[in-house]
Amino acid sequence: LPACPPGNVVIATQAQADQFIIAYPNCTQIDGYLAIGNEVTNLNALSNIITITGSLDAGNATMLTDLSGLSNLTTIGQDALIANSALTDLNGLSSLTNIVGWFIIRNNASLTNINGLGALTNIGGYLNIRDNASLTSVNGLVALTNVGGYLQLSNNAALTGINGFSSLTNVGGEGLAIINNGALTNVDGFSSLTTITGY
């Protein structure tokens, strides 16, 4: 058996997801991007994956209820998109420490918290958290120290606090934007932020 599939991996159905660990029982790295389709309900068969050299695209994972199958993932070599999902939290990403590119979390109607990102220390590109109607807290980003691009929080109607950014020291790109988060009454959470570059 080949250790891993060559290049990009597209998982469109749950049957394809379940087949992955059977076809590639010793695979720990995806050499390309991982795209998850709208018929996938769990990623348990990807539990051996440590590195994705390309991007993680969960931009159409409308049936995905948890990310527990990615619990050993530590590094995403390019970008990460979590959008339009049925996720209520991101607990399956508990080992993720580094996203080399940008990270978008948007239009996740059931997402109430992002506590599963507690190991994430670096985002090389921008971080955009927007249009998550049920999101009340970003405390899951407590270990994050660097966002290389801009940081934007917008249209998260239930967000009440941003204490999760207590370790963040640097924001690059076009700076920091906090827009139209109706329940947010203060921005005291940036207690370690010392550098904002850009505009």
N, C-alpha and C positions, 0 to 999 in steps of 0.2 A: 504493500500500500504506500502511496506517496504521503509524506509527512503532512503536507498542507496543499490546498488547492493553489494553482498558479494564478497570480494576479488578483483582480477584484472579486468579491464575493457578494452575490445578490441572493437574498433569501426572501422569496415571494410568498411562500406558503408555510404552514406549520409542518407539513410533511417534509419539506426541504430542510427546515430547521432541525427536525429530529434526526434526519439522515446524516447531518454533518459529523457528529461524533462517531457514527458507524463507519463512515467513509474515511475520516481523518482522526483516528483516536489519539494520535500523538501530536496533533497540531497545536502550537502555542502562539503562532504569529500569522496574521493575515497580511500578505504583501500587496497591499492596495487598499481600496475602500471596502467597507461593509455597509450594504444597504439593506434595510428591513422593510418588507412590504406590508400591505394592509390586511393580510390574512394570517399574520403571525401573532400568536397569543403568548408565547414564552420563548426564551432563548437559552433554556437549560442545557441544550446540547453544545453550547459554546463555552462551557465552564472552564475549559483548558486555555482559552485565549488570554495571553498576557499583553500582546502588542498588536495594534492596528497601525500599519505604516502610513496608510492614507487616512481618509475621513470616516467618521461614523455618521451614517445618514439614517436617522429615524424620523424623517420628515413626513412620512405617510403611514406611520405605524398605528393606525386607528384602533386596532384590537389588542395592542400590547398593554398588559396590565402591570407588569413588573419587569425589571431588568436584572433579576437575580442571576441569570445565566452569565452575566458579564462581571461577576464578583471578583475575578482574578485579573481583570484588565487594569494595567497600570499606566499605559501610554497610548495616546492617539497622535499619530505623526503629522496630521494635518488638522482638519476642522471637525466639529461635532455639532449636529443639529438634532434637537429633540422637539418635535412639533406635532400637533394634531393627534396626540396619543390619548390612551385611556389611563395613563399612569397617574397614581395618586402620590407617589414619592419617587426618589431616584436612589433608593437604598441599594440597588444592584450594582452601583458604581463605587462601592465603598473602598476599593483599592486604587482608584484612579488618582494619579498624582500630577500628571502633566498632559496638557493639550497644547500642541505646538502652534496651532492656528487659532481661528476664532471659535466661539462657543455661543450658539443661539438656543434659547429655551423660549418657545412661543406657542401660543394658541393651544395650550394643554388645559382643557376645561376642568379636568378633575384633579389636577396637581395642586396639593395643599402645602407641600413643603419640599425642600431640596436637601434634606438631611443626609442623604446618601453620598454627598460630595465632600464629606469631612476630611478626606485625605488630599484633596486637590490643592496644590500650592501654586501652580503656574498656569496661566493662559497666555500664550504668546501673542495672539491677536486680540480682537475686541471681544467683549462679553455683552450680550444683548438679551435681557430678560423682559419679555413684553407680552401683553395680551393673554395673561394666565389668570382667568377670572377668579379662581378659588385659592390662589397662592397667598398665604398669610405671613410667611416667614422665609427669609433667606439665610437663616442661621447655619445651614449646611455648609456654607462657604467659609467657615471660621478659620480654616488653615490657609486660605488664599492670600498670598503676599504680593503677587504681581499680575497685572493685566496689561499686556504690551500695547494693545490698541485702546480704543475708547471703551467706556463702561456706560451702558444705558439701561435704566429701569423705567419702563413706561407702560401705562394702561393695565396695571395689575391692581384691580379695584379693591381687593380684600387685603392687600399688603399693609400691615400695621407697624412693622419695624424693620430696620436694616442692620441690626446688631451683628449679623453674620459677617460683616466686613471688618471686624475688629482687628484682623491681622494684616489687612491690605495696606501696603506702604507706597505702591507706585501704580499710577494709571497713565498710559501713554496715548498715542493716537490723537484723537480730537477731543480728549478730555472726558469729563463726567457729566452725564445728563440724567436728571430725575424728573420725569414728566407724567402728570396726570395719573398719579396713584392716589385715588380719592380718600383712602382710609389712613394714609401715611401722615402723621402729624409732626414728625421731627426726623432729622437726618443725623442723629448723634452717633450712629454706628461706625463712622469712619475715624475712630480714635487713633489709629496708627498711620493714617495717610499723610505722607510728607511731600510727595511729588505728583503733580499733575502737569503733563506736558501737552503740547498741541494748542488749540485755540483757547 
